[in-house]
Amino acid sequence: MAAPLRLHGALALVTGGGSGIGRAVCARLAREGAAVAVADLDEEGAARTLRALPPGEHEAWHVDVGCAGSVAQLAARIQARFSRPANVCVNCAGITMDEFLLKQTEEAFDAVLRVNLKGTFLVTQAVARALVESGAPGGSIINLGSVVGKVGNLGQVNYAASKAGVEALSKTAAKELARYHIRCNTVLPGFIRSPMTDKVPQKVLDKFVAMVPLGRLGEPEDVANVCAFLASDESSYITGASLEVTGGLFI
């Protein structure tokens, strides 16, 4: 007998769904029975993700998560298409613009915080508002942080700061939204294969692997599996938590 689909009937919004971890999350949630709204600045990437999903009521949309107007438009489109708000949201949209502190520019610092932190805030706020206003609140918001937000990382002063902010934002949202039965948790990936790591020289990746007790880089699916758990009722008593997906890095 097949296992029941944990997300049957759910409507999931995934930002950054056009590639990497976001694409893997879309696929995992769809396999669990959710209808998936794939959202990304890269419309072609979102469309490719959509085409690869199993049959279902899925859609792909363009969004600039750092722009309140764009996020509001996305929320309105989801409401119009599905006649309800998303009750699962996974914020995967993120960028890096790495440079050492002494050379980091104000523009690069602002750009990374605009997407990674402000974008997470805007989408979290929009999803929560839509759920509360629907009169049938209750849902799960999952924000992608990073383990470097806890420990820092050379050349990533902007990225580390943005991800530390995501974790703090999520804990605060969890406190405020609990009264509406909306849970908010953070997933903290370690070194995961993604378009971001594709830019890293192999010799550097080899050094990363040597630091990981489990002896490998993580795969996007490793993160997606945790997101599926947090999206489901199996985690109904978990909110404000930060779950590391690092292969034991920094233990």
matplotlib code that plots the C-alpha trace (Angstrom):
import matplotlib.pyplot as plt

x = [0.0, 1.4, 2.2, -0.3, 0.8, 1.7, 0.8, -2.4, -4.6, -1.8, -0.9, 2.8, 4.6, 8.4, 10.5, 13.8, 12.1, 13.8, 17.0, 19.1, 17.5, 14.3, 13.8, 14.4, 11.9, 9.3, 9.7, 9.6, 6.5, 4.7, 5.5, 3.9, 0.7, 0.9, -0.1, 3.1, 3.4, 7.0, 8.3, 11.6, 13.2, 14.4, 11.1, 12.8, 14.2, 10.8, 9.2, 11.8, 11.0, 7.3, 7.7, 9.6, 7.0, 4.6, 1.1, -0.9, -2.3, 1.1, 1.9, 5.1, 5.4, 8.0, 8.7, 11.3, 11.2, 13.0, 10.2, 7.0, 4.9, 6.1, 5.5, 1.9, 1.2, 2.4, 0.1, -2.8, -2.1, -2.0, -5.3, -6.9, -5.6, -6.4, -9.1, -7.1, -3.7, -0.7, -0.7, 2.9, 5.7, 9.4, 11.6, 14.6, 15.4, 18.9, 22.1, 25.7, 28.2, 31.3, 34.2, 36.4, 35.2, 37.9, 36.9, 33.1, 31.1, 28.0, 26.1, 27.0, 26.1, 22.7, 22.0, 22.4, 20.4, 17.7, 17.1, 18.1, 16.7, 14.2, 12.9, 12.3, 10.5, 8.3, 7.2, 6.7, 4.6, 2.5, 1.8, 0.9, -1.4, -3.2, -3.7, -5.0, -7.3, -8.7, -10.4, -8.9, -5.4, -3.0, 0.1, 3.8, 6.4, 9.9, 12.8, 16.2, 19.0, 22.5, 24.9, 27.3, 24.7, 25.7, 29.5, 30.4, 32.5, 35.5, 34.5, 30.8, 30.2, 27.0, 25.7, 26.4, 24.7, 21.6, 21.2, 21.7, 18.9, 16.7, 17.0, 16.1, 13.2, 11.8, 12.0, 10.1, 7.5, 7.0, 6.2, 3.8, 2.0, 1.5, -1.8, -3.0, -1.6, 1.0, 4.3, 7.6, 10.9, 14.4, 16.5, 20.2, 22.0, 25.7, 27.7, 25.1, 25.6, 23.8, 24.4, 26.2, 28.7, 29.1, 31.1, 33.5, 36.8, 37.0, 40.0, 38.0, 35.1, 37.5, 38.5, 34.8, 34.2, 37.2, 35.5, 32.2, 32.0, 29.7, 32.3, 30.3, 28.6, 24.9, 22.5, 19.5, 17.2, 18.7, 17.3, 14.1, 13.4, 13.6, 11.4, 8.7, 8.8, 8.4, 5.6, 3.6, 1.5, 4.3, 6.0, 2.8, 4.4, 7.6, 7.8, 10.7, 13.2, 16.4, 17.3, 20.8, 21.4, 25.1, 26.4, 27.7, 29.7, 30.7, 29.6]
y = [0.0, 3.4, 5.9, 8.7, 12.0, 14.3, 17.5, 16.5, 19.6, 22.0, 25.0, 25.8, 28.9, 28.4, 31.5, 30.9, 27.9, 28.2, 26.4, 24.7, 24.1, 25.9, 23.5, 20.5, 21.8, 22.3, 18.8, 17.3, 19.2, 18.3, 14.6, 14.9, 16.1, 19.9, 22.3, 24.4, 28.0, 28.3, 31.9, 33.3, 36.3, 34.0, 33.3, 30.7, 28.8, 28.8, 27.5, 24.7, 23.7, 23.7, 21.5, 18.9, 18.7, 15.7, 16.3, 18.7, 22.2, 24.0, 27.4, 29.5, 33.2, 36.0, 37.7, 40.2, 39.3, 42.5, 44.6, 44.9, 45.6, 42.5, 40.4, 41.8, 41.1, 37.5, 37.0, 38.4, 36.1, 33.1, 34.1, 34.7, 31.4, 29.1, 31.1, 30.7, 31.8, 29.6, 27.7, 26.5, 28.9, 28.1, 31.1, 29.9, 33.0, 34.1, 35.6, 35.9, 38.7, 37.6, 39.8, 40.4, 42.9, 45.5, 45.4, 44.9, 47.7, 49.3, 48.3, 44.6, 44.6, 46.3, 44.0, 40.8, 42.0, 43.2, 39.7, 37.4, 39.3, 42.0, 39.5, 36.9, 39.6, 40.7, 37.2, 36.0, 39.1, 38.8, 35.0, 35.5, 38.5, 36.5, 33.5, 35.7, 37.7, 34.5, 33.7, 30.2, 30.8, 28.0, 27.1, 26.7, 29.2, 27.9, 30.3, 29.2, 30.6, 29.2, 27.8, 30.6, 33.0, 31.3, 30.9, 33.4, 32.7, 34.3, 36.7, 36.5, 39.4, 40.4, 36.9, 35.8, 39.0, 38.4, 34.8, 35.6, 38.1, 35.5, 33.3, 36.1, 37.2, 33.7, 33.3, 36.6, 35.7, 32.4, 34.2, 36.6, 34.2, 31.3, 32.7, 32.2, 28.6, 29.7, 28.1, 29.6, 27.7, 28.1, 25.6, 26.1, 24.4, 23.8, 23.1, 22.1, 21.5, 24.4, 27.1, 29.0, 26.2, 25.7, 28.9, 27.6, 26.0, 22.2, 22.4, 24.7, 22.3, 19.5, 21.4, 21.9, 18.1, 17.4, 19.5, 17.6, 14.6, 12.7, 13.1, 14.7, 17.9, 18.0, 17.7, 20.0, 17.0, 16.8, 20.3, 19.6, 16.6, 18.7, 21.4, 18.7, 17.6, 21.2, 21.8, 18.8, 18.1, 15.8, 18.9, 20.5, 21.2, 22.7, 26.5, 29.0, 26.2, 26.2, 22.9, 22.4, 20.4, 20.3, 16.7, 17.5, 20.6, 22.6, 20.0]
z = [0.0, -1.0, 1.7, 1.9, 0.3, 3.2, 1.4, -0.5, -0.8, 0.1, -2.1, -1.9, -3.0, -3.6, -4.3, -6.1, -7.6, -11.0, -10.0, -7.3, -4.0, -5.0, -7.9, -5.8, -3.2, -5.9, -7.1, -3.6, -2.5, -5.8, -5.3, -1.8, -3.5, -3.2, -6.0, -6.5, -7.4, -8.8, -8.5, -9.6, -11.1, -13.9, -15.8, -18.1, -15.1, -13.4, -16.6, -16.8, -13.2, -14.0, -17.0, -14.9, -12.1, -11.9, -13.1, -10.9, -10.7, -10.8, -12.1, -12.7, -12.2, -12.3, -9.0, -7.7, -4.0, -3.1, -4.5, -2.4, -5.5, -7.3, -4.2, -3.8, -7.5, -7.0, -4.0, -6.0, -8.9, -6.7, -5.1, -8.5, -10.0, -7.0, -5.2, -2.0, -0.6, -0.4, 3.0, 2.5, 1.6, 1.1, 0.6, -1.4, -3.4, -2.6, -4.2, -3.3, -4.2, -2.3, -1.4, 1.6, 4.1, 3.3, -0.4, -0.1, -1.7, -0.3, -3.5, -3.2, 0.5, -0.2, -3.2, -1.2, 1.8, -0.6, -1.9, 0.9, 3.9, 2.6, 0.1, 2.8, 4.9, 2.1, 1.1, 4.6, 5.4, 2.2, 2.7, 6.4, 5.6, 2.9, 5.3, 8.1, 5.8, 4.3, 7.5, 7.5, 8.8, 9.5, 7.5, 7.3, 6.3, 5.7, 5.2, 3.9, 6.0, 6.0, 8.6, 7.7, 9.3, 12.6, 12.2, 9.4, 6.3, 4.7, 1.9, 2.7, 5.1, 3.3, 2.8, 6.3, 7.7, 5.5, 6.6, 10.2, 9.7, 8.1, 11.2, 13.6, 11.3, 11.3, 15.1, 15.5, 12.9, 14.7, 17.9, 16.3, 13.9, 16.4, 17.4, 13.8, 13.8, 11.2, 11.8, 10.7, 10.7, 9.2, 7.4, 7.5, 4.7, 4.8, 1.6, -0.9, -4.7, -6.4, -9.1, -6.4, -5.8, -9.5, -9.4, -6.8, -8.0, -7.5, -5.3, -2.9, -3.0, -2.1, 1.0, 1.9, 1.6, 3.9, 6.6, 6.5, 8.8, 6.4, 3.7, 0.9, -0.3, 0.3, -2.6, -3.1, -2.4, 1.1, 1.9, 0.0, 2.2, 5.3, 3.8, 3.0, 6.6, 7.9, 5.4, 6.6, 9.6, 10.9, 12.2, 13.6, 17.0, 15.5, 15.1, 15.5, 15.0, 13.0, 11.4, 10.1, 6.9, 7.0, 7.1, 10.6, 9.6, 12.7, 15.3]

ax = plt.figure().add_subplot(projection="3d")
ax.plot(x, y, z, "-o")
ax.set_aspect("equal")
plt.show()
